[in-house]
Amino acid sequence: MPYDGRPLVVAVTGAASGLGRILAARLVESPAVRRVLAVDERRGDVPGVHWRVLDVRDPAVAERLRGVDVVVHLALDLGMESDPKVRTAYNVRGTQTVLTAAAAAGVHRVVLCTSAMVYGALQDNEVPLAEDAELRATEEASLVGDLLEIERLGRRAPRVHPGLSVTVLRPAVVVGPEVDTVLTRHFEAPRLLVVSGSRPCWQFCHVDDLASALEYAVLGKVEGEVTVGCDGWLEQEEVEQLSGIRRMELPASLALGTAARLHRLGLTPAPAGDLAYTMFPWVVSGSRLHEAGWRPAWTNEEVLAELLSQVAGNHAVAGRRLGGKDAATTLGAAGATVALVGTAALVRRARRRRRG
């Protein structure tokens, strides 16, 4: 479906790196876009954009958005090592400020990007999930809580600011340069953790496909809540065969209990609840994008191969990346046990430090 409107002025927050950089470079080449404003705390290297260097939490962003038609807000802290309270404060305050500033500047559309994780990973999820499926994720102290709050702000904004529309993209497991999440680190383990009785279904989304889907949202080809990912999904057995990584199967009580203890001790970045995303399906249909004529350029098999290439040489257990002595100790002793069981030495070491 070709775009037949007037050329747009588009602002992209978080444009100096990652997905924001990829999208800004893509929009510069789009004949439907007249001008791209790149908003970030530092100037990046995207040619052809107009830089606005400031913190997205600064109310002055409203003045910088004058004359903009569409804002794509990608300035989020998704870091694995970020302090959860600091990260949440940045993500929520930044989104609030951008939405309010966009309305004040006369912007008519804001595009947000969260994750299909907001649906939750549950045993009784339909495969695939429709866009209008209930959001059943639990917030805990994880990044998913930030994303759910961002979506609440997005739903509220058009009611508070008539004339402003908000589109939200919810990608599957994102893979690409600079992407580092608890789910990509799952493939840095020497064995793939499988919880007994679970039925994992793996669906990926390459950042290039996500950027092209965001462009559809910028041009108004899709609206509302939109899911994006590769077509179909991979069963756990297919992932093991393609990756060559064998499984480590553990009872649910042991896996979840150990994950909870490790997180409580500060040894792993993600709460135990995030383990559900490797246990149960949260595959999405992408139906709204497909109806608009969008198709992914990457398959699940291709994205998995890309992911394995990117994480080669890294070692992580339960989402905690290991290096030096930790890697030698944990992985050397983990030849047969690996995964969560292999973190017992780290737990003992933390307890000794506390007693000392």
N, C-alpha and C positions, 0 to 999 in steps of 0.2 A: 504494500500500500504506500505509494509515493506521497511525500509531504507536499502540500499545495498551498501552504500559508506563506505569510511574509517571513523573510529571514529574521531569526531571533537573536537577541542578546542573552547569553547564558553565563551565569556565574557558577563556578565550581569551588567549593570549600575543600581544603585538604589537597590542593592541586600540586603541591611540591613533591609528592611521593606516592607510591602505591597505586591504588585504583584511581585516585583523583588525578594523578599525573597521566595515566593511560587514557582516561576519559577526556581530559582537557586536550590532549594531543589529537584525539579522535574528532572532537568537535571542531577543532581548528580546520580540519579537512572537509567538514560537512558543508555542502552548498546551502543547506537549510539554516545555517548559523552565520550571522553577520559578524559577531564579535564574541570573544570569550574572555571573561574576567576570571583570573585565577586568584583565589583568596587563600592565604596561608600565613603562618607566623614567620616564614622565611621565603625568600625568592627561590624558585626552582629553575629548571633548565628547559621548560617547554617552550619551543619557539612559536611566535605568532600570537601569544596571549598577552593580556594587559594585567599586570600584577597589582594586587592590593594587599600589602603586607600588614597584617594585624591579626590579633587573637579573635576568634569567632565569638568569644564571650563578651567582647567589647561592644557596648551599645552603638558605638560609632560606625559599626558595620552597616547600619541603616542608610547612612549618607553614601556609603560606597556602593550601595545596591540601586541607587537612583537610575532609572532607565533600563533596568534589567527586566527581562520577560520571565525567565525561569532560573531558579536556584537549585543546584544539586548539592545537597549537604553531605559531604563525605569526611569532614574533619572530626573523626572519632578516635578515641584512644582504645585500641583493641589489643594492647600489649599484654603478653602473657605474664610479664613480671611487674606490671603496674600495681601500685597500691590500690586495692578495690575501692576504698572511699574516695581517694583522689580521682581515680578513673571515672567513677560514677558522677562525681561533682562536675567534672569536665564535660562528659558526654551529655548529661541532662541540661546543665546550664547552657552549653553551646547550642544545643538543639532549640531550647526555649528562645534564646537570643536571636538565632537565625530566623525562626518562624515569625517572631514579633517584628524583627527588622524588615523581613520580606514584605509583610503586610503594610508596614509604615511606608515603605518605598514604592508601593504600588505593584509589586511583583504579583503575577497572576497564578504561578504554579511553583510549588516546592517539591522536589523529589528527594525522598529519604531512602536509605539502604540499610536494612536490618539483617535478618537471617531467617531461613525456614525453621531454625531451631525454636522460634517463638511458638510453633505448633506443639512443641513437646515431642518426646520420643516415648511412645507408649505401645504396649503389646497389642492393644486393640485398634491402633490407627489403621485407617483405610490405606491401601497402597494402589495408586498414589493418592495423596491428599488434594482436595479441591482448594482453590484460593479462599473460599468462604468457610472452610473448616474452622471449628472452634480453636482458639489459642489456649492450649492446656499446659504450657510449660510452667515449671515451678521456678520461682525467682532465686531463692537461696541468696548467696553472696557472690553470684557469678555474673559474667558478662551478659547472660541471657536476661537478667533482671534489668540491666541498662537498656537492652533492646526493647523489652516490653514497655518500659517507661517512655522511650522515644516514640513508640507507636501510639501510646496513649496521648502524647502531646500532638502527634500528627492528626489523630482523629478529632481532637478538641479544637485545633486551630481554625478550620473552616467555620465552626460555629461561633467562635469568638471574633473572627475576622472574615465577614462575608466578602465574597469575591476572590478569596484565596483558595485554591484547590491543592490537595496534597496527594501525591502518589508514593506508594511504598513498595520497594522491591525486596523480596525475600529469597535470597539465593540458597542453594544447597551448599555442600562443603566446598568452600572457595579454595582454589589452588592457583598459584602463580608466583611470580617474583615478589619477595618481601612479605608473603603471606605466612604467618607463623601462628597456629592456633592449637588448642588441645587436640583437635581432630587431625591436623596434619602431623602432629607429633606422635599420634597413635602409630604411625607407620615408621617411626624412628626406633621402635622397640625391637629387640632381637626376636621376639615372638609376638604374634598378634593375640592380644587378650580376647578370649571368648567366654562369656558368662554362661554357665550351664542353663539350658532351657530358653535361651534368648534366640532371636532370629534377626540378625543384622541384615539390613539392606543398604548398600552404599550407593549414593548418588553424588556426583561431583559437579562443580561449576567452574570453568576456567575464567580467570579475570578478564580475558579478552571478550568472552561471551557475555560476561556481566556488563562490561563497558558498552557493548553493542545493545544490550537490553536497556541500559540506562539511557542511551540515545533515543530509543523508541519512546521512553517515558518523557524525555525532554521535548520531543516533537508532538506529544499528546496522542501517540498512536495506541497507548495503553494508559489506563487510569485506575485509581483505587488501589487495592492490594494485589500485587502481581508476584507470582513465583517464577523462579528461573533456575534452570539446571540442564544437564545433559538429558537426552531422551532416555527413559527407562532407568534401570538400576542394576547393580551387581549383587549377587548373593555372596555370602561370606566365603563359600567354597570357591567361587570364581575369583574373588580377591586373593585368596591364598594361592591359587594356581597361577594367576597372572603375576603376583608379586614374588613368588618363591619363598615367602615367609610362612613358616609353620605356625600353627596355633598353640596357645597355652590355655586350656579350658579349666576354669575354676568355678566352684559353687558360688551362687549369688551372695550368700551371707559372708563368705570369705572376701570376695572381691570388693563388695560395697563397704564392709567393715574396715578393711585395710585402707581403702581409698579415703574413708572418712577420717581415720586416725592420722594418715599422712598429711592430709590437708589441715587438720587441727594443729599439727606440729609445725606447720609452715613449710613442709618439705615438698609439697606439690602445689601447683598454681590453681588447680580447678577443684571445686567441691565434688563430693561423691556423686551428687545428683547428675553431674555432667557425664558420668559413665553410662547413663541411659542412652546417650546418643550413639554409643557403640554397641548397644544391646538390641534396641527395638527400632522399627522403621519410622522414618519421617520424610519419606520420598514425596516429592511434589510433582504436579502434573504440568505446570507451565502453560495451562490451557489459554489464558488470556493473551499471552505473547504469541502463541501458535495461531490463534484466531486472527491476530493482527498481521500475520505473515512472517513472524520472526522464527528463525531456526538456529540451533546451536551449531557452531562450526566444529566443536570438539565432541568426541564420544567419551563415555565413562572410561573405557579402556585406555584411550589416549591420555586423558587427564591423569589417571592413576600412574601411567608410565612417566609422565612429566613430574608428578609428585615424588615418585621413588628416585628419580634422577636428582631432584632438588634436595632431598633429605639425605642423600648418600653421604656417609661419613659422620652423620650426627647420631647420637645415642640418647634415647629418652626412655624413662620408665615412669608410668603413671602420669605422663605429661611433664615430668621434670627432666629437663635436659641435663645430661651428665657430661663431665669432662675430667680429664686428668685422673686423679686418684679415685674419684667416685666411679668413673667409667670402668677403670681396671678392676676395682673391687667388686662392683655390682655385676658387671657383665661377665667377668671371669668366673664368678661363683654361680652364675645364672645359667650355665650351659643347659641344664635340664629344667630348672624351675622358673627363671626369668620373671618377666612381668611384675605384677604386684608383690609376689612372694619375694622376689629379689630385692625388694626395698627394706626388708627386715633389718639389715645392717645399718641403713640410714636412720631407721627409727631408734635403734639402740644407741647410735652415736648422738642423736639429738637429746635423748633422755640423759645420757652421761653428761652432756654439756649443761643441761638444766640443773642437774644435781651438783655439778661443780660450781 
